Amino acid sequence: MIEFNFKYTLKSAIEENGLEESEIKSFEREIVTARRSLNKLRRDGEVGFYDEISNIGMVNDIKSMAEKLFSKDIKTLYVLGMGGSSLGAIFLKEAMSGMQEGIGFKNGSGINVIFSENIDPVFIKNNLDNIDINKTIFCFVTKSGDTIEVVAQFFIVKELLEKTVKDYRENLIFITDKQSGFLRRYADENGIAVLDIAKNVGGRYSIITAGTLFPAYIYGLDIEKFLHGALTYRDNILNKGVFENNPVYVMAAVIFLFYTKKNRNILVPFVYSDYLREFSRWFRQLFAESLGKDLISPTPVPAVGATDQHSQLQLYMQGPQDKLIAFLCVKDMGSDFSVNSRGFKEFDYLDGKRLSDILMNELKGVELALAINKRPSFRITIDKIDEYVMGELSFMCMEAVAVLGMLLKINPFDQPGVEKGKKFAYLLMGRKDESLLKESEELKRLNEIPDMPY
Ligand code: PA5
């Protein structure tokens, strides 16, 4: 379950910097219009994350692929992907280590799952030096099948496997678009094991696809429970009126109104759990890559409490009035400690307190201090960290971002700005083709400008 508290976004609490309750409520019409546009995209088959959640075939494919690949003695799953093709699986892996139980594949059979995102050669060498290549499955996750960092690592791994194992193909799996891209063609032509990512689910919405769920299944996540959480959340919110006890839409309205009417250009997801650090990295990418277009969008800047209270909080408390803080905390953290400070007079107040109570009181203290300084914040509380709640949380975030995209009148499902940098990188590495003509001219002009003398 996910609960919300919007008190400190209201004028009654933070005076002129807050919103009137009526202002939020009267935003219902805009949200209804945004939802209609999303329904149409869903109906037309252009946006697929709403329906992939209930793709039983995908779950079966993941399981039988796992049985097949791991029927021999395998110790490591080495996952290579970038951005949306890895952040979801990294987030869930970290969250799972904060869960009380895991009942997934082979129930903790000890398969080590490593993620290789960046192409820092030292990181890659260290990883490869520390695994038994014979006993490793290399899993390439790429929706497009063409991402430069992933393909470059593929050539390195392929060469290494060819030198080490009898048939290099047996240690490979690709998770990629069903029809297009280099790795799809390569898989089809060379008989490599492959799982599909639906055409209408882009990288950052792919947490509900095999791209995330295959590695997640291997490290022991109960993927059906995760999908069940996402599906139940979807049905709950979509079967009701938008403001009918449906706080995800209040949240979207609040973020939108603070951005457009109150100059709150920065959104700080402030998570109070070490097991949600990677969640905030996943969320940052989902939010930034989906919404940062046409000169608009708040900038997401994640923080972790209580750690970052000793790092960024001073700025949030007294720096520019440009931030909206979104606290995220966990009601039942599972394991806990009780502090025994008896005999230490100045710490009397800590005696008998659980660490989770201290953490929560710290959050509430920050919330109150922000409110007194007329700074808006809202709080999201999840019951606990388990697969079901992570499914709910992931779906809630994707829906909020999709709705915000409609409200901001941009396409939250593409990423045109990322392409430009890739094109220059191709040019610098000597690739020549017609699609790079414009960048070739631009590069020439920039190369002619001398550096500033210093
Ligand atoms: O969200 C996105 O679309 C991107 O972050 C992609 O996931 C990322 O660029 C990797 O792309 P691909 O999955 O095609 O390798």
Residues whose N, C-alpha, C, O or C-beta is under 5 A from the ligand:
A	BS01	PA5	M82 G83 G84 S85 V141 T142 K143 S144 G145 T147 G202 G203 R204
